[in-house]
């Protein structure tokens, strides 16, 4: 049985490891600040702010049978919410695999590694931006998503890996979904290939399946400026709301005419 004394010893060990970067608020709540060094990160993320992320832990009375609640604070957390939301989901999943044993240090180390990956991605994006690469924008229509959460998680992860930004637009009471992406043209094409050739959804029998009914409605070169900072998910109450987001994303033109999206 994992006793309260052992939980206390685990927290004290963290305090010893992280020193001034550890702050305890109560018997079950504490904060750890992690720093990551990565040269070449854009100036808008200075080392004093961009390389620091604070992890707030809240331990349930049933810890470690149940995972801790972890939230993040920091400059990069505010500007890359989708990334950190995914990190939190992955930490929770990994914590379930370590149920019943000490896990706090492992979760902090995992977060530190993901933080480093984000900084490295920002460095690479900065180098690409310096080369004034062309930004392309594409609009996709997906007929339906049966396993919506799984589908969105996978296509969002691929967009992040390929450094694509944009929006996933859902309209209430409609099955079809619009996704617009912006970034490198080859990366957009690679994203579409993954969606069509890898399992992203389930069929009527609940079996994993690929996307066979995705249409490309629009593709164009938009210059060198992006509109979106990341890939976001929007629930739209009406078609007019969908149109508003498309206009803000500069996805306009004759490709929208004749779309019977209300039906």
C-alpha positions in Angstrom: 0.0 0.0 0.0 1.3 3.4 -1.0 1.2 5.3 2.3 0.9 9.1 2.8 4.4 9.0 4.2 5.7 7.7 0.9 3.9 10.4 -1.0 5.5 13.0 1.3 8.9 11.5 0.7 8.4 11.7 -3.0 7.5 15.4 -2.8 10.5 16.1 -0.5 12.8 14.4 -3.1 11.5 16.7 -5.8 12.2 19.7 -3.5 15.8 18.5 -3.1 16.3 17.9 -6.8 14.8 21.2 -8.1 15.8 23.5 -5.2 14.8 27.1 -5.8 12.7 25.9 -8.8 10.4 24.1 -6.4 7.6 25.8 -4.5 5.1 24.0 -2.2 1.7 25.6 -1.5 0.1 22.8 0.6 0.4 19.1 1.4 -1.0 18.2 -2.0 -0.2 21.2 -4.2 3.2 22.3 -5.5 4.9 24.0 -8.5 8.1 23.1 -10.4 9.7 25.5 -12.8 11.7 23.9 -15.7 14.2 25.6 -17.9 15.4 24.5 -21.3 18.3 26.0 -23.3 17.9 26.1 -27.1 20.0 28.4 -29.2 18.4 30.1 -32.2 15.0 30.5 -30.8 13.2 33.6 -32.2 13.6 36.9 -30.3 9.9 37.0 -29.3 10.7 34.0 -27.0 13.7 35.3 -24.9 15.4 32.8 -22.7 14.1 34.6 -19.6 10.5 33.8 -20.5 10.3 31.5 -23.5 12.5 28.7 -22.1 10.7 28.6 -18.7 7.5 26.6 -18.1 5.9 26.2 -14.7 4.1 22.9 -13.8 1.4 23.1 -11.1 0.7 19.8 -9.5 -2.4 18.9 -7.5 -2.4 15.4 -6.0 -5.7 13.7 -5.4 -6.2 11.9 -2.1 -6.0 8.7 -4.1 -2.6 9.4 -5.6 -0.8 7.5 -7.0 -3.6 5.2 -7.9 -5.1 8.2 -9.7 -2.9 10.6 -11.7 -2.1 14.1 -10.5 -3.8 17.1 -12.1 -1.1 19.0 -14.0 -1.5 22.6 -15.4 1.1 24.7 -17.2 2.1 28.3 -17.0 4.5 30.4 -19.2 4.9 32.5 -22.3 5.0 29.5 -24.6 1.9 28.0 -22.9 -0.1 31.1 -23.7 0.9 31.2 -27.4 0.8 27.4 -28.1 -2.3 26.2 -26.2 -3.0 23.2 -28.5 0.5 21.9 -28.0 0.3 22.1 -24.2 -3.2 20.7 -24.1 -1.8 17.6 -26.0 1.1 17.4 -23.6 -1.3 17.4 -20.7 -3.4 14.6 -22.3 -0.3 12.5 -22.9 1.0 13.0 -19.4 -2.4 11.8 -18.0 -2.3 8.8 -20.2 1.3 7.9 -19.2 0.5 8.5 -15.6 -2.3 5.9 -15.8 0.4 3.4 -17.0 2.4 4.1 -13.8 -0.6 3.9 -11.5 0.3 2.7 -8.0 4.0 3.8 -8.1 6.0 7.1 -7.8 5.6 9.0 -11.1 6.1 12.8 -10.4 9.7 13.0 -11.5 9.1 11.0 -14.6 6.2 13.3 -15.6 8.4 16.4 -15.0 11.2 14.9 -17.1 8.7 14.0 -19.9 7.4 17.6 -19.9 11.0 19.0 -20.1 11.7 16.8 -23.2 8.5 18.0 -24.9 9.4 21.6 -24.0 12.7 21.1 -25.7 11.0 19.7 -28.8 8.8 22.8 -29.0 11.7 25.2 -28.7 13.6 23.3 -31.4 10.6 23.5 -33.7 10.4 27.3 -33.1 14.1 27.5 -34.0 13.6 25.6 -37.2 10.5 27.6 -38.1 12.5 30.8 -37.6 15.2 29.6 -40.0 12.5 28.8 -42.6 10.9 32.2 -42.1 14.3 33.8 -42.6 14.3 32.2 -46.1 11.0 33.9 -46.9 9.3 30.7 -47.8 6.0 30.8 -49.6 2.8 30.2 -47.6 0.1 28.1 -49.3 -3.5 27.7 -48.0 -5.8 24.8 -48.7 -9.4 24.1 -47.8 -10.6 20.5 -47.2 -14.2 19.2 -46.9 -14.6 16.0 -44.8 -18.0 14.3 -45.1 -18.2 13.1 -41.5 -16.3 12.0 -38.4 -17.6 9.0 -36.5 -14.8 8.9 -33.9 -14.5 12.7 -33.6 -12.0 12.9 -30.7 -9.7 10.4 -32.2 -9.9 11.9 -35.7 -9.2 15.5 -34.5 -6.3 14.4 -32.3 -4.6 12.6 -35.2 -5.0 15.3 -37.8 -4.0 17.9 -35.3 -0.8 16.0 -34.4 0.1 15.7 -38.1 -0.5 19.4 -38.7 1.8 20.2 -35.8 4.5 17.8 -37.0 4.4 19.4 -40.5 4.3 22.9 -39.1 0.9 23.7 -40.5 -1.6 26.1 -38.9 -5.3 26.9 -39.6 -8.7 25.8 -38.3 -11.0 22.8 -38.0 -14.6 24.1 -38.3 -17.6 22.2 -37.1 -21.1 23.4 -37.6 -23.8 22.3 -35.1 -26.2 19.7 -36.4 -24.1 19.0 -39.4 -21.8 16.0 -40.0 -19.5 17.6 -42.5 -16.4 19.4 -41.4 -14.2 22.1 -43.1 -10.5 22.2 -42.4 -8.3 25.0 -43.8 -4.5 24.7 -43.5 -1.6 27.1 -44.3 2.1 26.5 -44.6 4.5 24.8 -47.0 2.7 23.4 -50.0 4.5 20.0 -49.8 3.7 19.8 -46.1 0.0 20.4 -46.8 0.1 17.6 -49.5 1.8 15.3 -47.0 -0.9 16.0 -44.4 -3.6 15.1 -47.0 -1.7 11.9 -47.9 -1.6 10.8 -44.2 -5.3 11.5 -43.8 -6.1 9.4 -46.8 -3.7 6.5 -46.2 -3.7 6.1 -42.4 -6.5 5.1 -40.0 -8.1 8.2 -38.7 -11.7 7.2 -38.1 -13.9 4.1 -37.6 -16.5 2.6 -40.0 -20.1 1.7 -39.3 -18.8 -1.5 -37.7 -16.5 0.3 -35.4 -13.4 -0.8 -37.3 -10.4 1.6 -37.9 -10.6 3.1 -41.4 -9.0 5.7 -43.6 -10.5 8.9 -44.9 -12.0 8.2 -48.4 -14.4 11.1 -48.7 -12.2 14.2 -48.2 -12.4 16.8 -51.0 -9.9 19.6 -51.7 -12.0 22.7 -52.3 -9.3 25.3 -52.7 -5.5 25.7 -52.9 -3.6 28.9 -53.5 -0.3 30.7 -52.8 -0.9 33.4 -50.2 2.5 35.0 -50.1 4.8 34.8 -47.1 2.4 35.8 -44.2 0.4 33.3 -42.1 -2.9 34.2 -40.6 -3.1 31.6 -37.8 -0.5 30.9 -35.1 -1.6 27.2 -34.6 -4.3 24.8 -35.6 -7.5 25.6 -33.6 -10.9 23.8 -33.3 -14.1 25.9 -33.7 -17.7 24.8 -33.0 -19.9 27.0 -35.1 -23.6 27.4 -34.3 -24.5 28.3 -37.9 -23.2 28.4 -41.5 -22.7 32.2 -41.1 -20.2 31.6 -38.3 -18.3 29.2 -40.5 -18.2 31.8 -43.2 -16.9 34.4 -40.7 -13.9 32.2 -39.8 -13.1 31.4 -43.4 -13.1 35.1 -44.2 -10.8 35.8 -41.2 -8.6 33.0 -42.5 -8.6 34.7 -45.9 -10.1 31.5 -47.4 -12.4 33.2 -49.9 -13.5 32.9 -53.5 -15.6 31.0 -55.9 -14.8 27.7 -54.3 -17.4 28.4 -51.6 -20.2 29.2 -54.0 -22.7 26.4 -54.4 -21.7 24.6 -51.2 -24.9 23.3 -49.7 -23.5 23.2 -46.2 -26.8 23.7 -44.6 -28.3 20.5 -45.8 
